[in-house]
């Protein structure tokens, strides 16, 4: 089954919104890969605490989300390639 931008979950979204989000996600990806983005952080202030964690699973999910946006914008043909087996 081929990717169809007209039936995708992103169908109907404004192109400029998708492009802006793609640029941000690509920057997040580069920051994670270069170590510029925090991998894990937490703090407590007053009565509450906050924490954020990025791990390798997040990188894989981020990569797939980037590819889906690229496919929706027509930058690539499909968000993922078919798995092929060669003997």
N, C-alpha and C positions, 0 to 999 in steps of 0.2 A: 504494500500500500504506500503510495507516494504522499508526501506532505502537501496539504492543500491550505493555503493561507486564508481562503474564504470560509473554511470550517474549523480553523484552529481556535483555541481558547483565546487567542489574542486578536481574532477577527473583529473589526469595527473600531479598534483603538486608533487614535490619531497617529499618523506616521511620525510627527515631531516628538510626541511623547515616547514612542517606542525607541526612536533614535537617541533621545536624551537618556533613557533608562539603560540602553545598550552601552552607551559611553560610560555611564557610572559603573555598571557591572564589570566592564572590561578594566576600568581603573581599579576597582576592588580586587579583581583577579590578579592584576599586576602587583598591587600592594601586598596581597597575601603571599604570592610567590617570591617576592623580593624580601619579605620579612619586615616591610614598612608598616604593615597593619598588625594590630595587636592580635595575638593568637588566643590568649585567655586573660581576662581581667575581671576583678571584682572589687567592690568597695562597700563600706558601710557608712551611712551618714544618718545621724539621728536614730530613728526607729526602724529604718528600712535599709535594705542592701540591694545593690544592682550587680549583675554580672553579664558578661558576654563571652562567648567561646566560638572560635572558628577552628575547624579541624579539617583533615583531609577529606572527610565526607562532604563537608560544605564546599570544598573546592570542586569536587566532582559534580555536585548539584549546581554550583555556580556555572561550571563549564557547560552543562546541558542547557541551562537557562539562557546562556549567551548564544548557544547554537540555535535554540528555538527562536530567539529574537532575530538573529541573522537570517534564518529561513523565512520568517514572517516579512522581513524587509526586503527579501529577494537577494540578499548578499550571497547566500549559499542556497543550494537546491533542496537540501533535506537536513533536519536537525540531527539525524544520525544515519550512519551507513548501515546497509544490510550486512549481516554477518555471513561471510563466505567461508567455506571449508575447501581446502585443497589437499589432495593426496599425492 
